[in-house]
Amino acid sequence: MRQPLPAHSAGLGLRRALLDQLIEAPAGAFDFLECAPDNWIGVGGVLGDKLATLASRHPLSGHGLSLSLGGPDPLDTTFLRQTRDFLARHQVVAYSEHLSYCSASGHLYDLLPIPFTEAAVRHVAGRIAQVQDALGERIAIENVSYYAAPFQAMGEIAFIEAVLGEADCDLLLDVNNVYVNAINHGYDPRAFVDAMPSARIASIHVAGHYDEADDLKIDTHGAAVKDAVWDLLGHAYQRHGVRPTLLERDFNVPPLPVLLAEVQRIRDLQARFR
């Protein structure tokens, strides 16, 4: 593994549509790139060579999509070995996954919410511990957006804190997910951010969402970051200190200069809280 990312670093999600533009990007345009190993394991040829080129030039973080940490199926040990090999081969600086599940007797093609119960805490924390043992490193889990809560015997904040403590892992704080959930479920996003344990926050994600209605936001990663989310990111820095921060954009991907302008906005916010 490479050295951890500096706190004042701003990154960009590595997407195949951007490969050539990222390779040709000017030096210093971004501090790191993030990819989903799930989408790259076993990929060779021209695409694999381009990924290797970027990984040799820039720090690379990994963000998993399909471990299904909260799911009922056994963890895929073959996939875990492949992920460990990928992280080692590309000297990935950090690895994270979602506090959700995406499979149950087959892949469900979505990131679904886990019930907020003591039993779920024990279940998911045990699986995170298995993943950390298999990968040989500490991981971070991301708070996810959700639109229906299957069961809540405890609040989301208490659930996240309990999982972090029992699994002894880190948190990837997604401020867009906090904002989306706050609007959809009627709570104060700043109070939620304030309640997150500072010592556990390893990094931050920021992204755009779709305004379906005043009281319904959809986490699409398909638009520019909204002003309210930028404000929440600044609040997170003020409350917890600056952390490595990634701009996510998965759909309606604009030309690279447009994305780099948002990366620069992350840097500008970080500079305010040095």
Short mmCIF file of the C-alpha atoms (twelve columns), coordinates in Angstrom:
data_MODEL
# 
_entry.id   MODEL 
# 
loop_
_atom_site.group_PDB 
_atom_site.id 
_atom_site.type_symbol 
_atom_site.label_atom_id 
_atom_site.label_alt_id 
_atom_site.label_comp_id 
_atom_site.label_asym_id 
_atom_site.label_seq_id 
_atom_site.Cartn_x 
_atom_site.Cartn_y 
_atom_site.Cartn_z 
_atom_site.pdbx_PDB_model_num 
ATOM 1   C CA . MET A 1   0.000   0.000   0.000   1 
ATOM 2   C CA . ARG A 2   1.059   3.570   -0.638  1 
ATOM 3   C CA . GLN A 3   1.152   6.126   2.144   1 
ATOM 4   C CA . PRO A 4   -2.287  7.380   3.288   1 
ATOM 5   C CA . LEU A 5   -3.721  10.339  1.433   1 
ATOM 6   C CA . PRO A 6   -3.013  13.757  2.937   1 
ATOM 7   C CA . ALA A 7   -6.038  15.281  4.644   1 
ATOM 8   C CA . HIS A 8   -6.052  18.187  2.181   1 
ATOM 9   C CA . SER A 9   -6.500  16.104  -0.963  1 
ATOM 10  C CA . ALA A 10  -9.277  16.210  -3.551  1 
ATOM 11  C CA . GLY A 11  -10.004 13.292  -5.839  1 
ATOM 12  C CA . LEU A 12  -12.172 12.226  -8.719  1 
ATOM 13  C CA . GLY A 13  -13.988 9.013   -9.519  1 
ATOM 14  C CA . LEU A 14  -12.248 7.019   -12.247 1 
ATOM 15  C CA . ARG A 15  -14.785 6.150   -14.947 1 
ATOM 16  C CA . ARG A 16  -14.062 4.368   -18.215 1 
ATOM 17  C CA . ALA A 17  -15.526 7.223   -20.228 1 
ATOM 18  C CA . LEU A 18  -12.857 9.481   -18.730 1 
ATOM 19  C CA . LEU A 19  -9.809  7.211   -19.116 1 
ATOM 20  C CA . ASP A 20  -8.147  9.044   -21.977 1 
ATOM 21  C CA . GLN A 21  -8.926  12.477  -20.551 1 
ATOM 22  C CA . LEU A 22  -7.513  11.473  -17.164 1 
ATOM 23  C CA . ILE A 23  -4.321  10.165  -18.741 1 
ATOM 24  C CA . GLU A 24  -3.891  13.471  -20.573 1 
ATOM 25  C CA . ALA A 25  -4.905  15.626  -17.601 1 
ATOM 26  C CA . PRO A 26  -2.419  18.305  -16.523 1 
ATOM 27  C CA . ALA A 27  -0.219  17.535  -13.552 1 
ATOM 28  C CA . GLY A 28  -1.889  18.457  -10.269 1 
ATOM 29  C CA . ALA A 29  -5.400  18.551  -11.707 1 
ATOM 30  C CA . PHE A 30  -6.507  16.142  -8.960  1 
ATOM 31  C CA . ASP A 31  -4.793  14.518  -5.996  1 
ATOM 32  C CA . PHE A 32  -6.110  10.980  -6.316  1 
ATOM 33  C CA . LEU A 33  -8.507  8.762   -8.254  1 
ATOM 34  C CA . GLU A 34  -11.044 6.262   -6.957  1 
ATOM 35  C CA . CYS A 35  -12.278 3.150   -8.734  1 
ATOM 36  C CA . ALA A 36  -14.513 0.191   -7.970  1 
ATOM 37  C CA . PRO A 37  -12.307 -2.922  -8.073  1 
ATOM 38  C CA . ASP A 38  -15.470 -4.901  -8.877  1 
ATOM 39  C CA . ASN A 39  -15.523 -3.236  -12.312 1 
ATOM 40  C CA . TRP A 40  -11.829 -3.831  -13.026 1 
ATOM 41  C CA . ILE A 41  -10.915 -7.270  -11.692 1 
ATOM 42  C CA . GLY A 42  -9.986  -9.434  -14.648 1 
ATOM 43  C CA . VAL A 43  -9.942  -6.532  -17.089 1 
ATOM 44  C CA . GLY A 44  -6.875  -6.621  -19.328 1 
ATOM 45  C CA . GLY A 45  -5.948  -5.387  -22.759 1 
ATOM 46  C CA . VAL A 46  -6.075  -1.696  -23.583 1 
ATOM 47  C CA . LEU A 47  -8.396  -0.806  -20.703 1 
ATOM 48  C CA . GLY A 48  -6.273  -2.672  -18.183 1 
ATOM 49  C CA . ASP A 49  -3.142  -0.962  -19.480 1 
ATOM 50  C CA . LYS A 50  -4.773  2.457   -19.126 1 
ATOM 51  C CA . LEU A 51  -5.814  1.704   -15.558 1 
ATOM 52  C CA . ALA A 52  -2.268  0.572   -14.754 1 
ATOM 53  C CA . THR A 53  -0.912  3.799   -16.268 1 
ATOM 54  C CA . LEU A 54  -3.162  5.941   -14.086 1 
ATOM 55  C CA . ALA A 55  -2.379  3.871   -10.983 1 
ATOM 56  C CA . SER A 56  1.338   4.362   -11.612 1 
ATOM 57  C CA . ARG A 57  0.923   8.143   -11.803 1 
ATOM 58  C CA . HIS A 58  -1.689  8.886   -9.140  1 
ATOM 59  C CA . PRO A 59  -2.727  7.509   -5.746  1 
ATOM 60  C CA . LEU A 60  -5.680  5.170   -6.234  1 
ATOM 61  C CA . SER A 61  -8.398  4.405   -3.704  1 
ATOM 62  C CA . GLY A 62  -10.878 1.552   -4.003  1 
ATOM 63  C CA . HIS A 63  -14.628 1.732   -3.378  1 
ATOM 64  C CA . GLY A 64  -16.439 -1.606  -3.478  1 
ATOM 65  C CA . LEU A 65  -19.923 -2.192  -4.822  1 
ATOM 66  C CA . SER A 66  -20.803 -5.853  -4.383  1 
ATOM 67  C CA . LEU A 67  -19.511 -7.310  -1.105  1 
ATOM 68  C CA . SER A 68  -23.058 -7.008  0.280   1 
ATOM 69  C CA . LEU A 69  -21.885 -6.442  3.838   1 
ATOM 70  C CA . GLY A 70  -25.398 -6.576  5.253   1 
ATOM 71  C CA . GLY A 71  -26.662 -9.440  3.130   1 
ATOM 72  C CA . PRO A 72  -27.680 -12.970 4.188   1 
ATOM 73  C CA . ASP A 73  -25.500 -14.872 1.697   1 
ATOM 74  C CA . PRO A 74  -21.992 -16.002 2.720   1 
ATOM 75  C CA . LEU A 75  -19.231 -13.605 1.757   1 
ATOM 76  C CA . ASP A 76  -17.667 -14.420 -1.600  1 
ATOM 77  C CA . THR A 77  -14.193 -15.549 -0.546  1 
ATOM 78  C CA . THR A 78  -13.000 -15.892 -4.143  1 
ATOM 79  C CA . PHE A 79  -13.973 -12.305 -4.847  1 
ATOM 80  C CA . LEU A 80  -12.267 -11.186 -1.636  1 
ATOM 81  C CA . ARG A 81  -9.010  -12.831 -2.761  1 
ATOM 82  C CA . GLN A 82  -9.332  -11.150 -6.149  1 
ATOM 83  C CA . THR A 83  -9.941  -7.810  -4.452  1 
ATOM 84  C CA . ARG A 84  -6.903  -8.245  -2.220  1 
ATOM 85  C CA . ASP A 85  -4.772  -9.011  -5.279  1 
ATOM 86  C CA . PHE A 86  -6.155  -5.953  -7.085  1 
ATOM 87  C CA . LEU A 87  -5.418  -3.653  -4.131  1 
ATOM 88  C CA . ALA A 88  -1.861  -4.974  -3.889  1 
ATOM 89  C CA . ARG A 89  -1.164  -4.873  -7.624  1 
ATOM 90  C CA . HIS A 90  -2.237  -1.253  -7.983  1 
ATOM 91  C CA . GLN A 91  -0.937  -0.130  -4.556  1 
ATOM 92  C CA . VAL A 92  -4.388  1.095   -3.588  1 
ATOM 93  C CA . VAL A 93  -4.155  3.499   -0.662  1 
ATOM 94  C CA . ALA A 94  -7.512  2.710   0.988   1 
ATOM 95  C CA . TYR A 95  -10.573 0.537   0.486   1 
ATOM 96  C CA . SER A 96  -14.200 1.199   1.387   1 
ATOM 97  C CA . GLU A 97  -17.601 -0.428  0.970   1 
ATOM 98  C CA . HIS A 98  -21.242 0.467   1.546   1 
ATOM 99  C CA . LEU A 99  -23.188 -0.083  4.755   1 
ATOM 100 C CA . SER A 100 -25.891 -1.910  2.821   1 
ATOM 101 C CA . TYR A 101 -26.539 -5.138  0.952   1 
ATOM 102 C CA . CYS A 102 -26.989 -5.983  -2.709  1 
ATOM 103 C CA . SER A 103 -27.497 -9.755  -2.856  1 
ATOM 104 C CA . ALA A 104 -29.819 -12.375 -1.373  1 
ATOM 105 C CA . SER A 105 -29.829 -15.675 -3.263  1 
ATOM 106 C CA . GLY A 106 -28.672 -13.673 -6.268  1 
ATOM 107 C CA . HIS A 107 -27.576 -10.156 -7.117  1 
ATOM 108 C CA . LEU A 108 -30.220 -7.461  -6.568  1 
ATOM 109 C CA . TYR A 109 -28.558 -4.673  -8.579  1 
ATOM 110 C CA . ASP A 110 -29.127 -2.027  -5.939  1 
ATOM 111 C CA . LEU A 111 -27.704 -0.958  -2.588  1 
ATOM 112 C CA . LEU A 112 -30.469 -1.760  -0.108  1 
ATOM 113 C CA . PRO A 113 -30.746 -0.500  3.485   1 
ATOM 114 C CA . ILE A 114 -30.022 -2.722  6.476   1 
ATOM 115 C CA . PRO A 115 -32.550 -2.827  9.352   1 
ATOM 116 C CA . PHE A 116 -31.336 -0.707  12.262  1 
ATOM 117 C CA . THR A 117 -31.334 -3.434  14.920  1 
ATOM 118 C CA . GLU A 118 -28.874 -4.897  17.411  1 
ATOM 119 C CA . ALA A 119 -28.957 -8.194  15.493  1 
ATOM 120 C CA . ALA A 120 -28.051 -6.361  12.286  1 
ATOM 121 C CA . VAL A 121 -25.176 -4.596  14.063  1 
ATOM 122 C CA . ARG A 122 -23.721 -7.955  15.109  1 
ATOM 123 C CA . HIS A 123 -24.293 -9.465  11.661  1 
ATOM 124 C CA . VAL A 124 -22.730 -6.688  9.592   1 
ATOM 125 C CA . ALA A 125 -19.905 -6.020  12.048  1 
ATOM 126 C CA . GLY A 126 -18.929 -9.676  11.938  1 
ATOM 127 C CA . ARG A 127 -18.857 -9.591  8.155   1 
ATOM 128 C CA . ILE A 128 -16.775 -6.404  8.118   1 
ATOM 129 C CA . ALA A 129 -14.314 -8.124  10.438  1 
ATOM 130 C CA . GLN A 130 -14.142 -11.070 8.011   1 
ATOM 131 C CA . VAL A 131 -13.444 -8.684  5.137   1 
ATOM 132 C CA . GLN A 132 -10.707 -6.886  7.072   1 
ATOM 133 C CA . ASP A 133 -9.094  -10.210 7.922   1 
ATOM 134 C CA . ALA A 134 -9.289  -11.380 4.310   1 
ATOM 135 C CA . LEU A 135 -7.873  -8.147  2.908   1 
ATOM 136 C CA . GLY A 136 -5.293  -7.763  5.636   1 
ATOM 137 C CA . GLU A 137 -6.216  -4.145  6.242   1 
ATOM 138 C CA . ARG A 138 -8.689  -1.799  7.844   1 
ATOM 139 C CA . ILE A 139 -11.598 -0.666  5.663   1 
ATOM 140 C CA . ALA A 140 -14.125 2.162   5.776   1 
ATOM 141 C CA . ILE A 141 -17.880 1.823   5.406   1 
ATOM 142 C CA . GLU A 142 -20.050 4.441   3.732   1 
ATOM 143 C CA . ASN A 143 -23.354 5.731   5.075   1 
ATOM 144 C CA . VAL A 144 -25.851 5.125   2.278   1 
ATOM 145 C CA . SER A 145 -28.910 6.874   0.908   1 
ATOM 146 C CA . TYR A 146 -32.204 5.022   1.372   1 
ATOM 147 C CA . TYR A 147 -35.842 5.713   0.578   1 
ATOM 148 C CA . ALA A 148 -37.642 3.187   2.794   1 
ATOM 149 C CA . ALA A 149 -36.474 1.932   6.187   1 
ATOM 150 C CA . PRO A 150 -37.201 -1.792  6.647   1 
ATOM 151 C CA . PHE A 151 -37.104 -1.634  10.462  1 
ATOM 152 C CA . GLN A 152 -35.645 0.847   12.927  1 
ATOM 153 C CA . ALA A 153 -35.256 -0.357  16.501  1 
ATOM 154 C CA . MET A 154 -32.551 2.309   16.856  1 
ATOM 155 C CA . GLY A 155 -31.759 5.498   15.008  1 
ATOM 156 C CA . GLU A 156 -29.431 5.589   12.023  1 
ATOM 157 C CA . ILE A 157 -26.755 7.489   13.963  1 
ATOM 158 C CA . ALA A 158 -26.747 4.933   16.776  1 
ATOM 159 C CA . PHE A 159 -26.679 2.098   14.227  1 
ATOM 160 C CA . ILE A 160 -23.671 3.508   12.361  1 
ATOM 161 C CA . GLU A 161 -21.794 4.187   15.592  1 
ATOM 162 C CA . ALA A 162 -22.499 0.668   16.876  1 
ATOM 163 C CA . VAL A 163 -21.270 -0.954  13.654  1 
ATOM 164 C CA . LEU A 164 -18.109 1.154   13.619  1 
ATOM 165 C CA . GLY A 165 -17.360 0.288   17.213  1 
ATOM 166 C CA . GLU A 166 -18.067 -3.443  17.040  1 
ATOM 167 C CA . ALA A 167 -16.306 -3.948  13.705  1 
ATOM 168 C CA . ASP A 168 -13.467 -1.550  14.585  1 
ATOM 169 C CA . CYS A 169 -13.498 -0.016  11.120  1 
ATOM 170 C CA . ASP A 170 -13.544 3.511   9.688   1 
ATOM 171 C CA . LEU A 171 -16.262 5.682   8.172   1 
ATOM 172 C CA . LEU A 172 -16.468 7.108   4.684   1 
ATOM 173 C CA . LEU A 173 -18.812 10.034  5.258   1 
ATOM 174 C CA . ASP A 174 -20.937 10.739  2.191   1 
ATOM 175 C CA . VAL A 175 -22.345 14.221  2.749   1 
ATOM 176 C CA . ASN A 176 -24.666 14.023  -0.267  1 
ATOM 177 C CA . ASN A 177 -26.242 10.873  1.189   1 
ATOM 178 C CA . VAL A 178 -26.682 12.680  4.501   1 
ATOM 179 C CA . TYR A 179 -28.402 15.576  2.751   1 
ATOM 180 C CA . VAL A 180 -30.644 13.343  0.620   1 
ATOM 181 C CA . ASN A 181 -31.701 11.272  3.632   1 
ATOM 182 C CA . ALA A 182 -32.249 14.380  5.749   1 
ATOM 183 C CA . ILE A 183 -34.716 15.819  3.231   1 
ATOM 184 C CA . ASN A 184 -36.433 12.507  2.526   1 
ATOM 185 C CA . HIS A 185 -36.770 11.470  6.183   1 
ATOM 186 C CA . GLY A 186 -37.102 14.841  7.854   1 
ATOM 187 C CA . TYR A 187 -34.049 15.441  9.977   1 
ATOM 188 C CA . ASP A 188 -31.312 18.069  10.318  1 
ATOM 189 C CA . PRO A 189 -28.323 17.164  8.102   1 
ATOM 190 C CA . ARG A 190 -25.917 19.288  10.140  1 
ATOM 191 C CA . ALA A 191 -26.932 17.589  13.366  1 
ATOM 192 C CA . PHE A 192 -26.350 14.214  11.693  1 
ATOM 193 C CA . VAL A 193 -22.871 15.249  10.537  1 
ATOM 194 C CA . ASP A 194 -22.119 16.626  14.023  1 
ATOM 195 C CA . ALA A 195 -23.001 13.253  15.569  1 
ATOM 196 C CA . MET A 196 -20.564 11.259  13.455  1 
ATOM 197 C CA . PRO A 197 -17.418 10.157  15.356  1 
ATOM 198 C CA . SER A 198 -14.549 12.356  14.171  1 
ATOM 199 C CA . ALA A 199 -11.880 9.790   14.930  1 
ATOM 200 C CA . ARG A 200 -13.525 7.262   12.608  1 
ATOM 201 C CA . ILE A 201 -13.921 9.521   9.542   1 
ATOM 202 C CA . ALA A 202 -11.261 8.434   7.056   1 
ATOM 203 C CA . SER A 203 -12.562 10.268  3.989   1 
ATOM 204 C CA . ILE A 204 -15.552 12.043  2.505   1 
ATOM 205 C CA . HIS A 205 -17.635 11.720  -0.661  1 
ATOM 206 C CA . VAL A 206 -19.550 14.512  -2.332  1 
ATOM 207 C CA . ALA A 207 -21.897 14.122  -5.307  1 
ATOM 208 C CA . GLY A 208 -24.919 15.512  -7.108  1 
ATOM 209 C CA . HIS A 209 -28.535 14.406  -6.755  1 
ATOM 210 C CA . TYR A 210 -31.894 14.879  -8.498  1 
ATOM 211 C CA . ASP A 211 -34.609 17.112  -7.055  1 
ATOM 212 C CA . GLU A 212 -37.768 15.059  -7.600  1 
ATOM 213 C CA . ALA A 213 -39.723 17.340  -5.251  1 
ATOM 214 C CA . ASP A 214 -39.104 19.667  -2.335  1 
ATOM 215 C CA . ASP A 215 -39.347 16.694  0.025   1 
ATOM 216 C CA . LEU A 216 -37.883 13.983  -2.250  1 
ATOM 217 C CA . LYS A 217 -34.288 13.874  -3.434  1 
ATOM 218 C CA . ILE A 218 -32.810 11.014  -5.481  1 
ATOM 219 C CA . ASP A 219 -29.137 10.103  -5.103  1 
ATOM 220 C CA . THR A 220 -28.154 9.828   -8.770  1 
ATOM 221 C CA . HIS A 221 -24.504 10.964  -8.973  1 
ATOM 222 C CA . GLY A 222 -25.690 12.334  -12.311 1 
ATOM 223 C CA . ALA A 223 -25.538 16.098  -11.818 1 
ATOM 224 C CA . ALA A 224 -23.377 18.836  -10.414 1 
ATOM 225 C CA . VAL A 225 -23.123 19.106  -6.638  1 
ATOM 226 C CA . LYS A 226 -25.895 21.277  -5.198  1 
ATOM 227 C CA . ASP A 227 -25.095 24.383  -3.160  1 
ATOM 228 C CA . ALA A 228 -26.723 22.893  -0.057  1 
ATOM 229 C CA . VAL A 229 -24.385 19.900  -0.269  1 
ATOM 230 C CA . TRP A 230 -21.342 22.149  -0.693  1 
ATOM 231 C CA . ASP A 231 -22.474 23.986  2.438   1 
ATOM 232 C CA . LEU A 232 -22.793 20.668  4.288   1 
ATOM 233 C CA . LEU A 233 -19.298 19.665  3.174   1 
ATOM 234 C CA . GLY A 234 -17.925 22.910  4.595   1 
ATOM 235 C CA . HIS A 235 -19.796 22.226  7.816   1 
ATOM 236 C CA . ALA A 236 -18.275 18.729  7.988   1 
ATOM 237 C CA . TYR A 237 -14.784 20.240  7.645   1 
ATOM 238 C CA . GLN A 238 -15.547 22.801  10.327  1 
ATOM 239 C CA . ARG A 239 -16.876 20.162  12.723  1 
ATOM 240 C CA . HIS A 240 -14.462 17.280  12.073  1 
ATOM 241 C CA . GLY A 241 -11.506 18.776  10.251  1 
ATOM 242 C CA . VAL A 242 -10.525 18.356  6.619   1 
ATOM 243 C CA . ARG A 243 -10.428 14.840  5.196   1 
ATOM 244 C CA . PRO A 244 -9.505  13.466  1.737   1 
ATOM 245 C CA . THR A 245 -12.589 14.188  -0.336  1 
ATOM 246 C CA . LEU A 246 -13.798 12.615  -3.555  1 
ATOM 247 C CA . LEU A 247 -16.131 13.966  -6.217  1 
ATOM 248 C CA . GLU A 248 -18.413 11.201  -7.541  1 
ATOM 249 C CA . ARG A 249 -20.027 11.416  -10.965 1 
ATOM 250 C CA . ASP A 250 -21.482 8.248   -12.497 1 
ATOM 251 C CA . PHE A 251 -24.002 9.425   -15.111 1 
ATOM 252 C CA . ASN A 252 -24.332 12.343  -17.527 1 
ATOM 253 C CA . VAL A 253 -20.555 12.639  -17.229 1 
ATOM 254 C CA . PRO A 254 -19.454 16.044  -18.562 1 
ATOM 255 C CA . PRO A 255 -16.058 16.877  -20.107 1 
ATOM 256 C CA . LEU A 256 -13.187 16.619  -17.642 1 
ATOM 257 C CA . PRO A 257 -12.689 20.413  -17.229 1 
ATOM 258 C CA . VAL A 258 -16.212 20.673  -15.792 1 
ATOM 259 C CA . LEU A 259 -15.431 17.995  -13.210 1 
ATOM 260 C CA . LEU A 260 -12.069 19.549  -12.410 1 
ATOM 261 C CA . ALA A 261 -13.838 22.819  -11.604 1 
ATOM 262 C CA . GLU A 262 -15.767 20.925  -8.911  1 
ATOM 263 C CA . VAL A 263 -12.556 19.287  -7.677  1 
ATOM 264 C CA . GLN A 264 -11.113 22.783  -7.360  1 
ATOM 265 C CA . ARG A 265 -14.148 23.804  -5.339  1 
ATOM 266 C CA . ILE A 266 -13.326 20.981  -2.903  1 
ATOM 267 C CA . ARG A 267 -9.777  22.326  -2.671  1 
ATOM 268 C CA . ASP A 268 -11.022 25.844  -2.071  1 
ATOM 269 C CA . LEU A 269 -13.247 24.637  0.766   1 
ATOM 270 C CA . GLN A 270 -10.411 22.614  2.260   1 
ATOM 271 C CA . ALA A 271 -8.141  25.664  2.172   1 
ATOM 272 C CA . ARG A 272 -10.657 27.599  4.291   1 
ATOM 273 C CA . PHE A 273 -10.233 25.116  7.141   1 
ATOM 274 C CA . ARG A 274 -6.465  24.644  7.229   1 
# 
